[in-house]
């Protein structure tokens, strides 16, 4: 019985590790397209409609054209000495074999190799035709833990 449980656990772990590896590969390839300003291929990393959930509003891209315009504006707003972006960390939650949420941190670098911006985001992905695609993106600078407000209130 113990061998069956151990074997089942090993199979499940291998399966989940494979899903995580595929998700990381998708995000790495997406980042490469972003850095290269590859507006033609960026839409292939998304499932439409795509929702960008910002602090004060949500932007919905219902087409490849709208998504390309969003990315041209985003890339155009980066400093002239922007060189590349790099993922710093991933926290992947696989909800089932077709949906995952990734909490990711990243940094943007200048031509001198110095960090010019660091941020975070929640990326919600869906597996379609055996490929992971982003359908929701929520960027944020930092996260307030649900207990932070309570600790601040108590300390006053």
LINMO-V753150 format. One record per residue. N is the residue number from 0. RES is the residue in one small letter. D_LAST is the distance of its C-alpha to the last C-alpha in Angstrom with 1 decimal. Layout:
# LINMO-V753150
n:N res:RES d_last:D_LAST
n:N res:RES d_last:D_LAST
This chain:
# LINMO-V753150
n:0 res:x d_last:55.9
n:1 res:x d_last:53.5
n:2 res:x d_last:55.4
n:3 res:x d_last:55.1
n:4 res:x d_last:51.3
n:5 res:x d_last:51.0
n:6 res:x d_last:53.2
n:7 res:x d_last:51.3
n:8 res:x d_last:48.0
n:9 res:x d_last:49.7
n:10 res:x d_last:51.1
n:11 res:x d_last:47.8
n:12 res:x d_last:46.0
n:13 res:x d_last:48.8
n:14 res:x d_last:48.6
n:15 res:x d_last:44.8
n:16 res:x d_last:45.2
n:17 res:x d_last:47.9
n:18 res:x d_last:45.8
n:19 res:x d_last:42.9
n:20 res:x d_last:45.5
n:21 res:x d_last:46.9
n:22 res:x d_last:43.5
n:23 res:x d_last:42.8
n:24 res:x d_last:46.3
n:25 res:x d_last:45.7
n:26 res:x d_last:42.5
n:27 res:x d_last:44.2
n:28 res:x d_last:47.2
n:29 res:x d_last:44.9
n:30 res:x d_last:43.2
n:31 res:x d_last:46.7
n:32 res:x d_last:47.8
n:33 res:x d_last:44.7
n:34 res:x d_last:45.3
n:35 res:x d_last:49.0
n:36 res:x d_last:48.4
n:37 res:x d_last:50.6
n:38 res:x d_last:50.0
n:39 res:x d_last:53.1
n:40 res:x d_last:51.7
n:41 res:x d_last:48.0
n:42 res:x d_last:48.5
n:43 res:x d_last:50.2
n:44 res:x d_last:46.8
n:45 res:x d_last:45.5
n:46 res:x d_last:46.3
n:47 res:x d_last:46.5
n:48 res:x d_last:44.7
n:49 res:x d_last:41.8
n:50 res:x d_last:38.4
n:51 res:x d_last:36.0
n:52 res:x d_last:32.6
n:53 res:x d_last:30.7
n:54 res:x d_last:27.2
n:55 res:x d_last:28.7
n:56 res:x d_last:32.1
n:57 res:x d_last:34.5
n:58 res:x d_last:37.8
n:59 res:x d_last:40.7
n:60 res:x d_last:43.7
n:61 res:x d_last:46.6
n:62 res:x d_last:49.2
n:63 res:x d_last:50.0
n:64 res:x d_last:50.6
n:65 res:x d_last:47.2
n:66 res:x d_last:45.6
n:67 res:x d_last:47.7
n:68 res:x d_last:46.6
n:69 res:x d_last:42.9
n:70 res:x d_last:43.5
n:71 res:x d_last:45.6
n:72 res:x d_last:42.9
n:73 res:x d_last:40.2
n:74 res:x d_last:42.5
n:75 res:x d_last:43.7
n:76 res:x d_last:40.1
n:77 res:x d_last:39.8
n:78 res:x d_last:40.6
n:79 res:x d_last:44.3
n:80 res:x d_last:43.8
n:81 res:x d_last:42.3
n:82 res:x d_last:44.3
n:83 res:x d_last:42.9
n:84 res:x d_last:40.1
n:85 res:x d_last:39.4
n:86 res:x d_last:37.6
n:87 res:x d_last:35.2
n:88 res:x d_last:34.3
n:89 res:x d_last:35.0
n:90 res:x d_last:33.5
n:91 res:x d_last:36.2
n:92 res:x d_last:35.9
n:93 res:x d_last:39.4
n:94 res:x d_last:39.2
n:95 res:x d_last:43.0
n:96 res:x d_last:46.0
n:97 res:x d_last:45.6
n:98 res:x d_last:41.9
n:99 res:x d_last:39.2
n:100 res:x d_last:35.8
n:101 res:x d_last:35.1
n:102 res:x d_last:31.8
n:103 res:x d_last:33.0
n:104 res:x d_last:31.8
n:105 res:x d_last:34.2
n:106 res:x d_last:34.8
n:107 res:x d_last:37.1
n:108 res:x d_last:39.3
n:109 res:x d_last:41.3
n:110 res:x d_last:44.9
n:111 res:x d_last:44.0
n:112 res:x d_last:42.1
n:113 res:x d_last:38.6
n:114 res:x d_last:35.7
n:115 res:x d_last:35.1
n:116 res:x d_last:32.6
n:117 res:x d_last:30.9
n:118 res:x d_last:29.8
n:119 res:x d_last:29.6
n:120 res:x d_last:31.1
n:121 res:x d_last:32.0
n:122 res:x d_last:35.7
n:123 res:x d_last:37.4
n:124 res:x d_last:41.0
n:125 res:x d_last:44.0
n:126 res:x d_last:47.2
n:127 res:x d_last:50.2
n:128 res:x d_last:53.7
n:129 res:x d_last:52.5
n:130 res:x d_last:50.1
n:131 res:x d_last:46.4
n:132 res:x d_last:45.2
n:133 res:x d_last:41.9
n:134 res:x d_last:41.3
n:135 res:x d_last:37.6
n:136 res:x d_last:35.4
n:137 res:x d_last:31.7
n:138 res:x d_last:30.5
n:139 res:x d_last:26.9
n:140 res:x d_last:25.3
n:141 res:x d_last:22.6
n:142 res:x d_last:21.2
n:143 res:x d_last:17.8
n:144 res:x d_last:17.9
n:145 res:x d_last:17.4
n:146 res:x d_last:14.7
n:147 res:x d_last:12.7
n:148 res:x d_last:11.0
n:149 res:x d_last:10.2
n:150 res:x d_last:8.9
n:151 res:x d_last:6.6
n:152 res:x d_last:5.5
n:153 res:x d_last:5.5
n:154 res:x d_last:3.9
n:155 res:x d_last:0.0
